[in-house]
Amino acid sequence: FPCVVHGAMACGLPVVCFDQSGGAPSMLVDGGGTAVDFGDLTALGEVVTGWCRDPDQRRREGERGRETVRTRFSMDRYVEALRELGG
């Protein structure tokens, strides 16, 4: 669910997800995580292992995600978009 991805990103945790798995990959276009080929568990494991081996990279990705949620997916932006739709 996208709210789980947003929650992780807001906490500064990088996200790994599968391409073509709903909206999650589109949330990562500005950073904050990685999308791997759908069903490729080896690639998913390699991403997680890489973050475990390189905590600085993990923190950088996490911070990008936190910033993305703050700037692109904030509740204020949602409310403003709804107001614009309502005229």
Buried (B, 14 or more C-beta within 10 A) or exposed (E): EEEEBBEBBBEBBBBBBBEEEEEBBEBBEEBBBBBBEEEEEEBBEBBBEBBEEEEEEBBBBBBBBBBBBEEEBEEEEEEEEEEEEEE
